[in-house]
């Protein structure tokens, strides 16, 4: 028989026959029918239904046996009950320890995923903040392109006020049109990138919210499991909950539970990587955009400077020719005055010669002789007439030349005025306006 203080570590095998009360043994009493029997009529009243001594001993022995068997069975039952109680207590304690250990492991798993989720949330939040800063740079850069575009369009409109023949499609106009087209393309690119950044920020916030909800569930679950792990048999807030011993149909498995958080972190990490790549793309775009705008601005300024230099050179040449024309006009006017004076100077000799011929035409009779003097006077008049005609012809030519010089002077003065207007438009209007062109930092969105 096992002692009461021994702790069984293995559950005993169940008994084949369940314990129960033994059936009562029925004894048949032997009737005394022999020669010494008391079945006689004389002793019938004293010996009826009496047992024999052997039967009496047998009955006592049977009672002894039954009592001994009952005691043995009771002692065995008590021992088995004690062993069962100790085994049940040990099993319950072991099961509780295993559950507590399982809860501890579960807490460590929850803490691991909670920490990973918290780390991902913080990184995604920081990344979203960096992307928001890049988005702000895009907005500033987009706003900054309005000034160059206004300058380019204003330059084109100002140069439309040039006068012919300076109203030409020159290199400056081509560079200005190229600048305006470049700015429009840059604005479209920045707007598309802004939409992409806003969409990426929305995705970042959505996945951050998913991770935050998972993290919040992990926090709540951690607190619940931590509370459960602290329960003991001495706790005062424990009670029976029979209906809790079941599995919910919607309950997850450890594999799907871990996969859920892993997938959330994976998707958040993927969006974070996409956000990092987008930030790098935005940085490259803003750098290239600012460089392209400054290079095009430099090309336009160079074209303006070259065109103004050409206009200055043309204006100086025109002024030089105008000076020569003015001098020639003065000389021609003096020449015309001299020709007129020469023609006028020929009037007196003509009068003298003609008067002489006229007076000699009154010579009488034969005295009207065609002598040498007559021939010489006639030749003189013819020479004077020829000279006067030559002088008049030359005077007409000189006057026509003067008129041509005057026309040239007017054309030169007009062209000089056109060049002056073109220089004023290009230098005083356009180039002065281009001094307000934004700096590189502003075009890159830093200001």
FIROTI-772971 format. One record per atom (N, C-alpha, C, O): z, x, y. Coordinates in steps of 0.1 Angstrom, whole numbers, plus 5000, padded with zeros to 4 digits. Each point is the difference from the previous one (the first is absolute). Example, Ala and Ser with C-alpha at 12.3 -4.5 7.8 and 13.67 -1.06 7.14 Angstrom:
BEGIN
507851324943
500049915012
500050095012
500750105000
498649865011
500050095011
500849925011
500150055011
//
This chain:
BEGIN
500050094988
500049915012
500050095012
500850105001
498349875009
499950085013
501149975009
500549895000
500050215006
501149995010
499549945013
498950005003
502249945004
499649925012
499650105011
499249955009
501250174992
499750095011
498750074999
499650075010
499649914979
498850074998
498949935007
499949874998
499250205011
498949935007
498750024992
499550114998
500049784998
498750004992
498950035010
499949935010
499250164986
498850035008
498849934994
498950005007
501249954981
498849934994
500449864996
501149984994
498149935008
500249864997
500049994985
499050044994
502049895000
500049984985
498949904996
499649925008
500050104979
499049914995
500549874998
501249984996
498149915007
500549874998
500349974985
499250054991
501849875006
500449974986
499149904994
499549915007
500250114980
499049914994
500649864998
499349905002
502050094996
500749864998
500949985011
501050085002
498849825006
500949985011
501449964996
500249944989
500850115019
501449984996
500449855001
499549935010
501250014981
500449865000
501349984991
500450104993
500249795008
501149974991
499749994986
499049944996
501850124995
499750004986
500349864994
500949935005
498350024986
500349864994
501350004992
500350104994
500349795007
501249994993
499749994985
499149934995
501750154997
499850004985
500849884994
501249985002
498049954991
500649884993
500550044986
499250054992
502049945006
500650034986
500249884992
500449895005
499250114983
500249894990
501350034992
500150104993
500749815008
501350014993
499849964985
499449904998
501150184993
499949974986
501149904995
501150015003
498449894991
500949904995
500850044988
499450074991
501949905008
500850044989
499949894989
500649905001
498650144990
499849904989
500450054987
499849934989
500950185011
500450064987
501249934995
500549905005
500150164984
501249954994
501250005009
500949924999
499050185011
501250015009
499749935013
500750025010
498349914991
499649945012
501049895004
500749954991
499350025022
500949905005
499349875002
500449915008
498650074984
499349885002
500649894992
499549894998
501750144997
500749904992
500449895009
500250015012
500149884982
500449885008
501350025005
500449955011
500550134982
501450025005
500150085012
500949975008
498250134993
500150105012
498949975010
499650095008
499849804991
498849985008
500449995015
499250055008
502049914995
500349995014
500450135007
500150015012
500250104980
500450135005
498950115000
500150105007
499049894984
499050104998
498649965005
499150074996
500849835011
498649955004
499550095011
500850025010
498050044990
499350085011
500750125003
499950055012
500950014980
500750135003
499150114995
499349994990
500850135018
499250124996
500850094991
501250004999
498150084995
500550114991
500450125008
499450025011
501650064985
500350125008
498850095002
499950065011
499349954979
498850095002
499149955011
499550075008
500549794992
499249945011
500750035014
499350025010
502049974990
500750035012
499850145005
499750025012
500450074979
499750145003
498550025005
499850075010
499449874983
498650015004
499749945014
499350065008
501449834994
499849945014
500550095011
499450025010
501850044987
500650095010
499150125002
499750055011
499850004978
499150125001
498749975008
499550085007
500149804990
498849965008
500349995015
499150045008
502049914995
500449995014
500250145006
499650035011
501050064981
500150135005
498750075002
499750065011
499449914980
498650065001
499349945012
499450085008
500849794994
499349945012
500650055013
499250035009
502149994991
500650055012
499650145003
499750045011
500350044978
499650145002
498550015005
499750085008
499549834985
498650005004
499849965015
499250065007
501649834997
499949965014
500450115009
499450015011
501750064986
500450115008
499050115002
499750055011
499749984977
499050105000
498849965009
499550075008
500149804990
498949955008
500350005015
499250035008
502149924995
500450005014
500050145006
499550025011
501150074981
500050145006
498650065002
499750065010
499549914979
498650055002
499349935012
499250075007
501049804994
499449935012
500550055013
499250025009
502250014992
500550055012
499450145003
499750045011
500250044978
499450145002
498649995005
499550075009
499749844984
498649985004
499949955014
499250045008
501749864996
500049955013
500350105011
499450015010
501650084986
500350105010
498950105001
499750055011
499749994977
498950095001
498849945008
499450075008
500449804989
498949935007
500350005015
499150035008
502149944996
500450005015
499850145006
499550015011
501050094982
499850145005
498650045001
499550065009
499749904980
498650035000
499349925011
499150065007
501249824995
499449925011
500450065014
499150015009
502250034992
500450065013
499250135002
499650035012
500350064978
499250125001
498649985003
499450065009
500049834984
498649975003
499849955014
499150045007
501849874997
499949955014
500250115010
499350015010
501650094988
500250115009
498850095000
499650045011
499949984977
498850094999
498849935007
499250075007
500749804990
498849935007
500250005015
499050015007
502349974998
500250005014
499750145006
499450015011
501050094982
499750145005
498550025000
499550065009
499849904980
498650025000
499349925012
499150055006
501449834996
499449925011
500350075014
499250005008
502050054993
500450075012
499150125002
499550035011
500350054978
499150115001
498549965003
499450065008
500249834986
498749955003
499849955014
499050035007
502149914998
500049965014
500050135009
499350005011
501450104985
500050135008
498650065000
499550045011
499849964977
498650055000
499149925008
499150045007
501249834992
499149905008
500250035015
499150005008
502250024996
500250035014
499350135004
499550015012
500550094980
499350125003
498549985001
499350055009
500149874982
498649965001
499749935013
499150035007
501849874996
499849925013
500150095012
499249995009
501850104991
500250105011
498850095001
499650025012
499850024977
498850095001
498949925007
499450055009
500249834986
498949935006
500449955014
499150005009
502149974994
500449975013
499850115010
499549995011
500950134984
499850125009
498550035002
499650035011
499649954978
498650025002
499449905009
499150045008
501349844991
499549895009
500450035014
499249985010
502050064992
500550035014
499350115006
499650005012
500150114980
499350115005
498549965003
499550045011
499949884981
498749955003
499949915012
499150015008
502049914994
500049915012
500150085012
499349985010
501650124990
500250095012
498750085003
499650015011
499850044978
498750085003
498949915005
499250035009
500749854985
499049905004
500249965015
499149985007
502250004996
500349965014
499750115009
499449975011
500950154986
499750125008
498550015002
499550035010
499849954978
498550015001
499449895008
499050035008
501649854992
499549895008
500250045015
499149975008
502050094995
500350045014
499050105004
499550005012
500250104980
499050105003
498649945002
499350045010
500449874981
498749935002
499949915012
499049995007
502249954997
500049935013
499850095012
499349965009
501250164990
499850095011
498550045001
499550015011
499950014977
498550035000
499249885005
499050025007
501549864990
499349885005
500149995015
499149965007
502150084998
500250005015
499050105006
499549985011
500450144983
499050105005
498649945000
499250025009
500449904980
498749945000
499949905012
498950005006
502149924996
499949915011
499950075014
499249965008
501650154994
499850075012
498750075001
499449995011
500150064978
498650065001
499049905003
499050035008
501149854986
499049895003
500149965014
499049985007
502250014999
500149975014
499550115009
499449985010
500850154985
499550115008
498550015001
499450055009
499949894981
498550005000
499449915011
498850015003
502049905002
499549915010
499650085013
499049965006
501850144997
499750075012
498650084999
499249995009
500650094980
498750074999
498949904999
498950035006
501349854988
498949914999
499649945014
498949995004
502249985004
499849955013
499350115009
499149975008
501350164990
499450115008
498550014996
499150025009
500649984978
498650014996
499149895005
498950025005
501649854993
499249895005
499950005016
498949975005
502250075001
499950015015
499050115004
499249985010
500850134983
499050115003
498649954998
499150025009
500649904981
498749954997
499649905011
498950005005
502049914999
499749915011
499850065013
499149965008
501750154995
499850075013
498750075000
499350005011
500350054978
498750085000
498849905000
498950055003
501349824995
498949915002
499749985015
498949955003
502050095006
499749995014
499350125005
499850015013
499850084979
499150115004
498649945005
499649904995
499850175014
498749965005
498950084993
500150114997
498749825002
498950074994
499650125010
500249985012
499450134983
499650034986
501250064992
499850044988
501449955017
501250064993
500549904990
500950044992
498649845007
500549914990
499350034987
499149924996
501350184998
499450054987
501049994989
501250005002
498250004986
500950004988
500250154996
499350054992
501750015014
500250144999
501050034989
500449914993
500050215006
500950044989
501449945003
500749974990
499750025023
501349945003
500049854994
501049964994
498049975009
500049864995
500049994985
500749924994
498650174999
500050004985
501450044995
500549944991
500250155016
501450044995
501049895004
500949974992
498949965019
500849895003
499949884990
501049944996
497750035000
499849904990
500650044987
500649914993
499350215004
500650054987
501549995001
500649974990
500050065021
501449995002
500549864998
501049974994
498349935013
500349864999
499949954985
500949934996
498150114997
499849964986
501150064992
500649944991
499850195011
501050074993
501449925002
500749984991
499649995021
501249935003
500149864993
501049964995
497949975005
499949874993
500350024985
500749924994
498650185000
500250024986
501550044997
500649964990
500050125019
501450054998
500949885001
500949984993
498849935017
500949885001
499949914988
501049954995
497850044999
499949924988
500850074988
500649934992
499250205007
500850074990
501549995002
500749984990
499850035022
501449995002
500549864997
501149984995
498149925008
500449864997
500149984985
500949934995
498150124998
500049984985
501250084995
500749954991
499650175014
501250074995
501349945003
500950004992
499149935020
501249935004
500349884990
501149984996
497849955000
500149894991
500550064986
500949944994
498650175002
500450064988
501450045000
500849984990
499750085021
501450045002
500949884999
501150004994
498549895013
500849885000
500149944986
501149964996
497850044997
500149954986
500850094991
500849954992
499150185010
500950094992
501449995003
500950004991
499549975022
501449985003
500549874994
501149994996
498049915004
500449884993
500350024985
501049954995
498150124999
500250034986
501350084998
500749984990
499550125018
501350084999
501249915001
500950014993
499149905017
501149915002
500249904988
501149974996
497749994999
500149914988
500650074988
500949944994
498750185003
500650074989
501450055003
500850014990
499550025022
501450035004
500949884997
501150014996
498449875008
500749884998
500349974985
501049964995
497950074997
500249984985
501050104995
500949964992
499150165012
501050104996
501449965005
500950024993
499149935019
501349965005
500649884992
501250004998
498049914998
500549894992
500450054987
501149964995
498250134999
500450064987
501350085002
500950004991
499150085020
501350085003
501149905002
501150034995
498749865012
501149915002
500549944987
501249984997
497849994994
500449944986
500850114993
501049974993
498650165008
500750104993
501450025006
500950024992
499349965021
501350015005
500949894995
501150024996
498449865004
500749884995
500450024985
501149984996
497950064997
500250034985
501050114998
500849994991
499150115017
501050124998
501449955003
500950034993
499249895017
501449955003
500549914989
501250004996
497949914998
500449924989
500450084988
501049984994
498150115002
500350084988
501250095003
500850034990
499450025022
501250085003
501349914999
501050054994
498949835010
501149914999
500349974985
501150004995
497849984997
500149974986
500650134993
500949984991
498750145013
500650124994
501450025002
500750064993
499949885018
501450015003
500949904993
501250015001
498149894993
500949904993
500750064988
499450094993
501849875004
500750054989
500849884994
500149895006
500650134983
500849894994
501249965009
500549894999
499850205010
501149975009
499649945013
500849965009
497950024993
499549945012
500449865001
500149934990
500250025023
500549875002
498949905003
500249885000
498650175003
498949915004
498949984989
498949995002
501650024985
499149984989
500349864994
501149955000
497949994994
500149874994
498949984990
499050074999
501149824994
499049964990
498749955007
500149915009
498850144986
498749945004
499149994988
499150084998
501149824994
499249994987
498549995002
499250054992
500449895019
498649975002
499250135005
498850005000
502050115003
499350125005
499550084988
499250105003
501249874985
499550084988
498649964996
499949934990
499250105018
498649974997
499150085009
500450065010
498349954986
499050085007
499149905008
499549904994
500350135019
499149915007
498650034996
499650124997
499549785003
498750024996
499250095010
499150074996
501349925017
499350085010
500650145002
499650075008
501449964983
500650135002
499150114996
499149994991
501050125016
499150124998
500650094989
501249994997
497950094998
500550114991
500250135007
499550015011
501350084984
500250135007
498650065003
499950075011
499149924981
498750065003
499449935012
499550075009
500449804990
499449935012
500850015012
499550005011
501850014988
500950025012
499750145006
499850005013
500150104979
499750135006
498650015005
499750065011
499449874982
498650005004
499849935014
499150045008
501749864994
499949925012
500350095012
499250015010
501950074990
500350095011
499150115001
499650055011
500050004977
499050115000
498749965007
499450085007
500149804989
498849955006
500149985015
499150035008
502149924996
500249985015
500050145007
499450015011
501250094983
500050135007
498750064999
499550075010
499749914979
498750064999
499149945011
499250075006
500849794995
499249945010
500450045014
499150035009
502249984994
500450055013
499650145003
499650045011
500550054978
499650145001
498550005003
499550095008
499749834985
498650005003
499649965014
499250065006
501549844999
499849965014
500450105010
499450035010
501750044986
500550115009
499050115000
499750065011
499749984978
499050105000
498749965008
499550085007
500249794991
498849955008
500350005015
499250035008
502149954996
500450005014
499950155005
499650025011
500950074980
499950145004
498650055002
499750065010
499449904981
498650035002
499449945012
499250065007
501249814996
499549945012
500550065012
499250025010
502050034990
500550075012
499250135003
499750045011
500050034978
499250125001
498649975005
499450075008
500049824987
498749965005
500149965014
499150045008
501949894997
500149965014
500150135008
499450015011
501450094985
500250125007
498650075002
499750055011
499649964978
498650065001
499149925009
499250065007
500949814992
499149925008
500350025015
499150025008
502249984995
500350015014
499750145005
499550025012
500650084980
499750145004
498550015002
499550055010
499749904980
498550005002
499549925011
499150045008
501649844994
499549925011
500350075014
499150005008
502150054994
500350075012
499050125003
499650025011
500250054978
499150125001
498549955003
499450065009
500249844985
498649955002
499949955015
499050035006
502049904998
499949955014
500050115010
499350005010
501650104988
500150115010
498750084999
499550055011
499949974977
498750084999
498949925007
499250065008
500849814990
498949925007
500250005015
499150005008
502249994996
500350015014
499550135006
499550005011
500850114982
499550135005
498550005001
499550065009
499849884981
498650005000
499549925012
499050045006
501649854997
499649925011
500250075013
499250015009
502050064992
500350075013
499050125001
499650035012
500150034977
499050115001
498749955005
499350075008
500249824986
498849945004
500049965015
499050025007
502149934998
500249965014
499950135009
499350005010
501450104985
500050125008
498650065001
499550055011
499849954978
498650055000
499149925008
499250055007
501049824992
499149915008
500350015015
499150015008
502250014996
500350025014
499550135005
499550015011
500550094980
499450135004
498549995002
499550055010
499849874982
498649985001
499749925013
499150035007
501849874996
499849925012
500250095012
499349995010
501850094990
500250095011
498950105002
499550025012
499950034978
498950095001
498849935006
499350065008
500449824986
498949935006
500249965014
499050015008
502249954996
500349975014
499850125009
499549995011
501050124984
499850125009
498650045001
499550045011
499749954979
498650035001
499349905009
499150045008
501349834991
499449905009
500450035015
499149995009
502150054993
500450035014
499350125005
499650015011
500250094980
499250125004
498649965004
499550055010
499849874982
498749965003
500049915012
499050005008
502049924994
500149925012
500150095012
499449975011
501350134988
500250105011
498650065004
499650015011
499750034978
498650055002
499149905006
499250035009
500949844986
499249905005
500349975015
499049985008
502250024995
500449985014
499550115009
499549975011
500650154985
499450115007
498549995002
499450025010
500049944978
498549985001
499649885009
499050015007
501949894993
499749895009
500150045014
499149975009
501950114994
500150065014
498850085004
499549995011
500150104979
498950095003
498749915002
499250035008
500749874984
498849925000
500049925013
498949985007
502349974997
500049935013
499650095012
499349975009
501250164990
499650105010
498550025000
499450025010
500149994977
498650024999
499249895006
498950025006
501549864991
499349885006
500150005015
499049985007
502150064998
500150005015
499150115005
499449985010
500550144983
499150105004
498649964999
499250035009
500449904980
498749954999
499649905011
498950015006
502049904997
499849915011
499850075013
499249975009
501750134993
499950085013
498750085000
499350015010
500350044978
498750075000
498849915003
499150035007
501049854988
498949905003
500049965014
499049995007
502250004999
500149975014
499650115008
499449985011
500850154985
499650115007
498550015000
499450075009
499949884982
498550004999
499449905010
498850005002
502049915003
499449905009
499550065013
498949975004
501850125002
499650075013
498750084998
499149985008
500850114982
498850074998
498849904997
498950035004
501449864989
498949914997
499649935013
498849985002
502249995006
499649945013
499250095008
499049965006
501450174995
499350105007
498550014995
499150005008
500850014980
498650024994
499249885002
498850015004
501849874993
499249885002
499749985015
498949955003
502050085006
499849985014
498850095004
499249965008
500850174988
499050095003
498649954995
499050005008
501049954980
498749944995
499649885008
498949985003
502149945000
499749885008
499550045014
498949945004
501750155002
499550045014
498750074999
499249975009
500550104981
498750074999
498949914996
498850035001
501649854995
498949914996
499449945013
499049934999
501650105012
499449955013
499250115007
499649985011
500050124982
499150105006
498649945002
499549934991
499950105020
498749945003
498950074993
500050124997
499049795000
498650044995
500150114989
500649994990
498750125014
499950104990
501250084998
500250084991
500849905018
501250074999
500949954988
500950074996
498649815000
500849954988
499550084988
499249954992
501250175007
499550094990
501150024989
501250005002
498250014986
500950024988
500250154999
499550074991
501349985018
500250145001
501250044990
500549924993
499850215008
501050054992
501449945003
500749974990
499550005022
501349945004
500149864994
501049954995
497849985006
500049864994
500350014985
500849924995
498550174998
500350014986
501550044997
500649954990
499850145018
501450044998
501049895003
501049994992
498849935018
500949895003
499949894989
501049954995
497850035000
499849904989
500850064988
500649924993
499350215004
500750054988
501550005002
500749974990
499750055023
501449995002
500649864997
501049984994
498249925011
500549864998
500049974985
500949944994
498150114999
499949974985
501250084993
500649944991
499750185014
501150074994
501349945002
500949994991
499249965022
501349935003
500149874992
501149964995
497849975004
500149874993
500350034985
500849934994
498650175000
500350044986
501450044999
500749974990
499850115019
501450045000
501049885001
501049994992
498649925017
500949895001
500049914988
501149954995
497750034999
500049934988
500750074989
500749934992
499250205007
500850074989
501549995003
500749984990
499650035023
501549985003
500549864996
501049984995
498249925009
500349864997
500149984985
501049934995
498150134997
500049994986
501350064994
500749954991
499550175015
501250074995
501349925004
501050004993
498949945019
501249925004
500249884991
501149974996
497849975000
500149894990
500650054987
500949944994
498650175001
500650064988
501550035002
500849984991
499550085020
501450045002
500949875001
501150004995
498449905012
500849885000
500149934987
501149954996
497850064995
500249954987
501050084991
500749954993
499250185009
500950094994
501549975004
500950004992
499249975021
501349975005
500649874994
501149994996
497949915003
500449884993
500450024986
501049944995
498250144998
500450044986
501350074999
500949974991
499450125019
501250075000
501249905003
501150014994
498649895015
501149905002
500349924988
501149974997
497849994996
500249934987
500850084990
500949954994
498750185005
500750084991
501550025004
500950004992
499350015021
501450015005
500849874997
501150014995
498249885007
500749874996
500350004985
501149964996
497950084996
500350004985
501150104997
500849964991
499250155015
501050104997
501449955004
500950014993
499149935019
501349955005
500549884990
501249994997
497849934999
500449894991
500550064987
501049954994
498350155001
500450054987
501350085001
500849994991
499450075020
501350065002
501149905001
501150024994
498649865012
501049905000
500349944986
501149974996
497850024996
500249964986
500850104992
500949964993
498850175009
500850104993
501450005005
501050024992
499249965021
501449995005
500749884994
501250024996
498249875003
500649884993
500350034986
501049964995
498050104998
500350034985
501150104998
500849984991
499350125018
501150094999
501349935003
501050034994
499049885016
501249935003
500549914988
501250004997
497849934997
500449924989
500550084988
501049974994
498350145003
500450084988
501250085002
500950014992
499350055020
501150095003
501249925006
501150024995
498749905015
501149945007
500549874993
501249975000
497949964993
500449884993
500350034986
501149984995
497950064997
500150024986
501050114996
501049974993
498750155012
500850114995
501549995006
500950044993
499249905019
501449985005
500749904991
501250014998
498149894997
500649904992
500450064986
501049964994
498250135002
500350064987
501250095000
500450044989
500149995022
501250085001
501249924995
501150064997
498849815002
501149924994
499949984985
500749924995
498450164999
499949994985
501350034993
500650105004
499849834987
501350024993
500150144993
499050054996
502250015004
500250124993
500049984985
500049894995
499950234998
499949994985
501249934994
499949924990
501350115015
501349944995
499949855001
500549934991
499050025020
499949865001
499049944991
500249894994
498750175005
498949954991
500550014985
499649924992
501350175005
500550014986
501249914998
500649994989
499849935021
501049904998
501450055002
501049924997
499250205008
501450055002
500649955013
501250015002
498049945007
500549965013
499649855003
500449955010
//
